[in-house]
Amino acid sequence: MSRNDLNSTSGTNWEALESRSEENIDYSDIPPLTDEFFERSTLRIPADKADNLVHIDPGVKQWFQFQYSQYKALINRVLRQYIDNNKTQHSGKRK
């Protein structure tokens, strides 16, 4: 996948789509979403968001979720505290 794929915009007329009521949409011709569909699908993340993705191990995420319902904010506070406590040790140097 190229960077241009991530920068492409949708041709959907969102204003027209959002103005329709839910009961007027005919879903009968939509095929079921099978495992094969998801195996072939591609996750598209806007380019400006892709640079901010961080992989967190499932066990670490579960631990934080168990601690606090706003676990993302908690993870951010823990990382911020780590940075603040280690400013003199990691003064901009990369390992």
mmCIF file of the C-alpha atoms, coordinates in Angstrom:
data_MODEL
# 
_entry.id   MODEL 
# 
loop_
_atom_site.group_PDB 
_atom_site.id 
_atom_site.type_symbol 
_atom_site.label_atom_id 
_atom_site.label_alt_id 
_atom_site.label_comp_id 
_atom_site.label_asym_id 
_atom_site.label_entity_id 
_atom_site.label_seq_id 
_atom_site.pdbx_PDB_ins_code 
_atom_site.Cartn_x 
_atom_site.Cartn_y 
_atom_site.Cartn_z 
_atom_site.occupancy 
_atom_site.B_iso_or_equiv 
_atom_site.pdbx_formal_charge 
_atom_site.auth_seq_id 
_atom_site.auth_comp_id 
_atom_site.auth_asym_id 
_atom_site.auth_atom_id 
_atom_site.pdbx_PDB_model_num 
ATOM 1  C CA . MET A 1 1  ? 0.000   0.000   0.000  1.00 0.00 ? 1  MET A CA 1 
ATOM 2  C CA . SER A 1 2  ? 1.394   3.388   -0.931 1.00 0.00 ? 2  SER A CA 1 
ATOM 3  C CA . ARG A 1 3  ? 1.221   6.619   1.049  1.00 0.00 ? 3  ARG A CA 1 
ATOM 4  C CA . ASN A 1 4  ? -1.134  7.958   -1.642 1.00 0.00 ? 4  ASN A CA 1 
ATOM 5  C CA . ASP A 1 5  ? -3.654  5.238   -0.751 1.00 0.00 ? 5  ASP A CA 1 
ATOM 6  C CA . LEU A 1 6  ? -3.800  6.610   2.777  1.00 0.00 ? 6  LEU A CA 1 
ATOM 7  C CA . ASN A 1 7  ? -4.271  10.172  1.539  1.00 0.00 ? 7  ASN A CA 1 
ATOM 8  C CA . SER A 1 8  ? -7.171  9.433   -0.820 1.00 0.00 ? 8  SER A CA 1 
ATOM 9  C CA . THR A 1 9  ? -10.520 10.865  0.181  1.00 0.00 ? 9  THR A CA 1 
ATOM 10 C CA . SER A 1 10 ? -13.955 9.310   -0.012 1.00 0.00 ? 10 SER A CA 1 
ATOM 11 C CA . GLY A 1 11 ? -16.273 10.214  -2.876 1.00 0.00 ? 11 GLY A CA 1 
ATOM 12 C CA . THR A 1 12 ? -19.288 9.701   -0.605 1.00 0.00 ? 12 THR A CA 1 
ATOM 13 C CA . ASN A 1 13 ? -21.828 12.506  -0.403 1.00 0.00 ? 13 ASN A CA 1 
ATOM 14 C CA . TRP A 1 14 ? -22.034 12.433  3.405  1.00 0.00 ? 14 TRP A CA 1 
ATOM 15 C CA . GLU A 1 15 ? -24.534 15.293  3.605  1.00 0.00 ? 15 GLU A CA 1 
ATOM 16 C CA . ALA A 1 16 ? -27.033 13.450  1.397  1.00 0.00 ? 16 ALA A CA 1 
ATOM 17 C CA . LEU A 1 17 ? -26.433 10.191  3.227  1.00 0.00 ? 17 LEU A CA 1 
ATOM 18 C CA . GLU A 1 18 ? -26.894 11.728  6.675  1.00 0.00 ? 18 GLU A CA 1 
ATOM 19 C CA . SER A 1 19 ? -30.141 13.420  5.608  1.00 0.00 ? 19 SER A CA 1 
ATOM 20 C CA . ARG A 1 20 ? -31.781 10.034  4.908  1.00 0.00 ? 20 ARG A CA 1 
ATOM 21 C CA . SER A 1 21 ? -33.732 8.373   7.657  1.00 0.00 ? 21 SER A CA 1 
ATOM 22 C CA . GLU A 1 22 ? -32.689 4.901   8.799  1.00 0.00 ? 22 GLU A CA 1 
ATOM 23 C CA . GLU A 1 23 ? -35.994 3.212   7.901  1.00 0.00 ? 23 GLU A CA 1 
ATOM 24 C CA . ASN A 1 24 ? -35.728 4.296   4.233  1.00 0.00 ? 24 ASN A CA 1 
ATOM 25 C CA . ILE A 1 25 ? -32.448 2.453   3.616  1.00 0.00 ? 25 ILE A CA 1 
ATOM 26 C CA . ASP A 1 26 ? -32.767 -0.923  1.897  1.00 0.00 ? 26 ASP A CA 1 
ATOM 27 C CA . TYR A 1 27 ? -30.161 -3.317  3.291  1.00 0.00 ? 27 TYR A CA 1 
ATOM 28 C CA . SER A 1 28 ? -31.461 -6.424  1.495  1.00 0.00 ? 28 SER A CA 1 
ATOM 29 C CA . ASP A 1 29 ? -28.783 -6.428  -1.230 1.00 0.00 ? 29 ASP A CA 1 
ATOM 30 C CA . ILE A 1 30 ? -25.840 -6.221  1.190  1.00 0.00 ? 30 ILE A CA 1 
ATOM 31 C CA . PRO A 1 31 ? -24.054 -9.569  1.487  1.00 0.00 ? 31 PRO A CA 1 
ATOM 32 C CA . PRO A 1 32 ? -23.198 -10.864 4.962  1.00 0.00 ? 32 PRO A CA 1 
ATOM 33 C CA . LEU A 1 33 ? -19.796 -9.957  6.361  1.00 0.00 ? 33 LEU A CA 1 
ATOM 34 C CA . THR A 1 34 ? -17.927 -13.254 6.399  1.00 0.00 ? 34 THR A CA 1 
ATOM 35 C CA . ASP A 1 35 ? -14.495 -14.200 7.737  1.00 0.00 ? 35 ASP A CA 1 
ATOM 36 C CA . GLU A 1 36 ? -13.249 -14.169 4.132  1.00 0.00 ? 36 GLU A CA 1 
ATOM 37 C CA . PHE A 1 37 ? -14.363 -10.538 3.789  1.00 0.00 ? 37 PHE A CA 1 
ATOM 38 C CA . PHE A 1 38 ? -12.328 -9.512  6.830  1.00 0.00 ? 38 PHE A CA 1 
ATOM 39 C CA . GLU A 1 39 ? -9.301  -11.550 5.717  1.00 0.00 ? 39 GLU A CA 1 
ATOM 40 C CA . ARG A 1 40 ? -9.219  -9.633  2.427  1.00 0.00 ? 40 ARG A CA 1 
ATOM 41 C CA . SER A 1 41 ? -10.118 -6.227  3.878  1.00 0.00 ? 41 SER A CA 1 
ATOM 42 C CA . THR A 1 42 ? -7.654  -3.406  4.407  1.00 0.00 ? 42 THR A CA 1 
ATOM 43 C CA . LEU A 1 43 ? -7.620  -1.113  7.408  1.00 0.00 ? 43 LEU A CA 1 
ATOM 44 C CA . ARG A 1 44 ? -7.269  2.473   6.243  1.00 0.00 ? 44 ARG A CA 1 
ATOM 45 C CA . ILE A 1 45 ? -6.133  5.014   8.771  1.00 0.00 ? 45 ILE A CA 1 
ATOM 46 C CA . PRO A 1 46 ? -5.939  8.702   7.832  1.00 0.00 ? 46 PRO A CA 1 
ATOM 47 C CA . ALA A 1 47 ? -2.303  9.664   7.206  1.00 0.00 ? 47 ALA A CA 1 
ATOM 48 C CA . ASP A 1 48 ? -2.349  12.350  9.900  1.00 0.00 ? 48 ASP A CA 1 
ATOM 49 C CA . LYS A 1 49 ? -3.454  9.725   12.467 1.00 0.00 ? 49 LYS A CA 1 
ATOM 50 C CA . ALA A 1 50 ? -1.172  6.869   11.337 1.00 0.00 ? 50 ALA A CA 1 
ATOM 51 C CA . ASP A 1 51 ? 1.967   8.468   12.771 1.00 0.00 ? 51 ASP A CA 1 
ATOM 52 C CA . ASN A 1 52 ? 0.424   8.438   16.269 1.00 0.00 ? 52 ASN A CA 1 
ATOM 53 C CA . LEU A 1 53 ? -0.293  4.708   16.478 1.00 0.00 ? 53 LEU A CA 1 
ATOM 54 C CA . VAL A 1 54 ? 1.391   2.752   19.259 1.00 0.00 ? 54 VAL A CA 1 
ATOM 55 C CA . HIS A 1 55 ? 1.150   -1.002  19.759 1.00 0.00 ? 55 HIS A CA 1 
ATOM 56 C CA . ILE A 1 56 ? 0.361   -1.980  23.339 1.00 0.00 ? 56 ILE A CA 1 
ATOM 57 C CA . ASP A 1 57 ? 0.577   -5.633  24.350 1.00 0.00 ? 57 ASP A CA 1 
ATOM 58 C CA . PRO A 1 58 ? -2.900  -7.066  25.093 1.00 0.00 ? 58 PRO A CA 1 
ATOM 59 C CA . GLY A 1 59 ? -1.959  -7.985  28.667 1.00 0.00 ? 59 GLY A CA 1 
ATOM 60 C CA . VAL A 1 60 ? -0.701  -4.463  29.383 1.00 0.00 ? 60 VAL A CA 1 
ATOM 61 C CA . LYS A 1 61 ? -3.879  -2.949  27.932 1.00 0.00 ? 61 LYS A CA 1 
ATOM 62 C CA . GLN A 1 62 ? -6.066  -5.288  30.004 1.00 0.00 ? 62 GLN A CA 1 
ATOM 63 C CA . TRP A 1 63 ? -4.205  -4.368  33.184 1.00 0.00 ? 63 TRP A CA 1 
ATOM 64 C CA . PHE A 1 64 ? -4.736  -0.638  32.582 1.00 0.00 ? 64 PHE A CA 1 
ATOM 65 C CA . GLN A 1 65 ? -8.399  -1.190  31.672 1.00 0.00 ? 65 GLN A CA 1 
ATOM 66 C CA . PHE A 1 66 ? -8.912  -3.064  34.949 1.00 0.00 ? 66 PHE A CA 1 
ATOM 67 C CA . GLN A 1 67 ? -7.337  -0.187  36.896 1.00 0.00 ? 67 GLN A CA 1 
ATOM 68 C CA . TYR A 1 68 ? -9.381  2.671   35.440 1.00 0.00 ? 68 TYR A CA 1 
ATOM 69 C CA . SER A 1 69 ? -12.211 3.079   32.924 1.00 0.00 ? 69 SER A CA 1 
ATOM 70 C CA . GLN A 1 70 ? -10.336 5.974   31.298 1.00 0.00 ? 70 GLN A CA 1 
ATOM 71 C CA . TYR A 1 71 ? -7.334  3.714   30.761 1.00 0.00 ? 71 TYR A CA 1 
ATOM 72 C CA . LYS A 1 72 ? -5.912  5.678   27.815 1.00 0.00 ? 72 LYS A CA 1 
ATOM 73 C CA . ALA A 1 73 ? -5.571  8.765   29.998 1.00 0.00 ? 73 ALA A CA 1 
ATOM 74 C CA . LEU A 1 74 ? -3.970  6.611   32.696 1.00 0.00 ? 74 LEU A CA 1 
ATOM 75 C CA . ILE A 1 75 ? -1.430  5.195   30.246 1.00 0.00 ? 75 ILE A CA 1 
ATOM 76 C CA . ASN A 1 76 ? -0.621  8.739   29.142 1.00 0.00 ? 76 ASN A CA 1 
ATOM 77 C CA . ARG A 1 77 ? -0.156  9.890   32.768 1.00 0.00 ? 77 ARG A CA 1 
ATOM 78 C CA . VAL A 1 78 ? 2.131   6.936   33.521 1.00 0.00 ? 78 VAL A CA 1 
ATOM 79 C CA . LEU A 1 79 ? 4.270   7.678   30.464 1.00 0.00 ? 79 LEU A CA 1 
ATOM 80 C CA . ARG A 1 80 ? 4.362   11.400  31.295 1.00 0.00 ? 80 ARG A CA 1 
ATOM 81 C CA . GLN A 1 81 ? 5.462   10.587  34.862 1.00 0.00 ? 81 GLN A CA 1 
ATOM 82 C CA . TYR A 1 82 ? 8.176   8.286   33.514 1.00 0.00 ? 82 TYR A CA 1 
ATOM 83 C CA . ILE A 1 83 ? 9.477   11.093  31.286 1.00 0.00 ? 83 ILE A CA 1 
ATOM 84 C CA . ASP A 1 84 ? 9.386   13.619  34.126 1.00 0.00 ? 84 ASP A CA 1 
ATOM 85 C CA . ASN A 1 85 ? 11.233  11.230  36.461 1.00 0.00 ? 85 ASN A CA 1 
ATOM 86 C CA . ASN A 1 86 ? 13.919  10.453  33.898 1.00 0.00 ? 86 ASN A CA 1 
ATOM 87 C CA . LYS A 1 87 ? 14.603  13.837  32.277 1.00 0.00 ? 87 LYS A CA 1 
ATOM 88 C CA . THR A 1 88 ? 18.221  13.949  33.376 1.00 0.00 ? 88 THR A CA 1 
ATOM 89 C CA . GLN A 1 89 ? 18.912  10.379  32.239 1.00 0.00 ? 89 GLN A CA 1 
ATOM 90 C CA . HIS A 1 90 ? 17.368  10.721  28.765 1.00 0.00 ? 90 HIS A CA 1 
ATOM 91 C CA . SER A 1 91 ? 18.132  14.282  27.765 1.00 0.00 ? 91 SER A CA 1 
ATOM 92 C CA . GLY A 1 92 ? 17.150  13.750  24.136 1.00 0.00 ? 92 GLY A CA 1 
ATOM 93 C CA . LYS A 1 93 ? 19.534  10.840  23.498 1.00 0.00 ? 93 LYS A CA 1 
ATOM 94 C CA . ARG A 1 94 ? 18.303  7.850   21.505 1.00 0.00 ? 94 ARG A CA 1 
ATOM 95 C CA . LYS A 1 95 ? 19.544  4.358   22.142 1.00 0.00 ? 95 LYS A CA 1 
# 
